[in-house]
Amino acid sequence: MSVARKEVEIAGGGLAGLSLGVALRGRGVPVRVREAGVYPRHRVCGEFISGVTDDELGGLGIADLLEDAERHTSTVWFDEGGEVMRGELPSAARGVSRFCLDLRLVQRLRELGGMVETGARVEGVAGGREGLVLAVGRPRRESKWLGLKAHYSDLRLEAGLEVHVTGKGYVGLTGVEDGRVNVCGLFDRGEALGAGGRGGAVVRAVREAGLGELAGRLEEAEVDERSVTGVKQFLLGWQPRAGVDELRLGDQAAMIPPFTGNGMSMAFQGALDAVEPLVGWSEGRMGWREAVSMVRKAHRRRFGARLRWSWLLHGLLLNGGTRQVCLGLVRQGWVPFEAIYRRVR
């Protein structure tokens, strides 16, 4: 005789929440996702998937949704003075927009019988409650940093992943679908949002960061004004300690510095860590707090080292003196780029 499974409610329909929902529905667990926004939508995101394996994506039941993603195998890094390092990525990365990917995940979840409610918020989440997963994105904490993103057409790329670093922030460029280039950066707040026009805000932020050559390239390309988004409320690293009943995923649990290009992979991997404990809770084989504890321990094991390394590198890259030393060591081959790359994955 089959046992009725308890429903898992997911607050937040981003990568972590939606991929978790798909995986749980694949295991027969009732799922309801509540998302405050609507689909499709643009998000501040590097749109660069690196570090998650095909087996992990398959374990979530979403590998086929990424089969047509752009594949990137090379990278080049610049600072205010020009090119400082060029090389091959240890493994191919995927480029796909959140506008496209989120919608695919929603459609897959609904096809599997999951409920997705848009324009809906979950009330009474303080302290958490049994059966509720918090995947609502970045915590609302004011930051000294400003995140900006936009899609550009007719923008030439020097490599699959371009990274531009200065003491005032960094910018990543990567190709996504339809020949577009995603430009996503983390900037010192300054007055970047005071520029005229939404696309103008991105160009101004890039120029004020000391990246005049890149700003000129962006001005010559065509920006999709609908894709321009910004965020100023987030906190890098592990998020503030949760209540004993709070199960957090994605940026609600931890946010890795954007230069690593590992945030999307962490969302998928964090969701994968939660699947088995939530199936166990849904089937009545374990209590809620036991499930929450299992997910937290899995996250610490999986993400602890990469968050420590990324935080260290974040600080070094934003300091002019140490940035030159670090990138110089990589350029001379004294510190292999692949070794650093793998430390934050």
Secondary structure, 3 states (H helix, E strand, C coil): CCCCCCCEEEECCCHHHHHHHHHHHHCCCCEEEEECCCCCCCCCCCCEECCCCHHHHHHHCCHHHHCCCEEEEEEEEEECCEEEEEEEEEEEEEECCHHHHHHHHHHHHHHCCCEEEECCCCCCCCCCCCCEEECCCCCCCEEEEEEEEEEEECCCCCCCEEEEEECCEEEEEEECHHHCEEEEEEEECCCHHHCCCHHHHHHHHHHHCCCHHHHHHHHHCEEEEEEEEEEEECCCEECCCCCCCCEECHHHCEECCHHHCCHHHHHHHHHHHHHHHHHHHHCCCCCHHHHHHHHHHHHHHHHHHHHHHHHHHHHHHCCHHHHHHHHHHHHCCCCCHHHHHHHCC
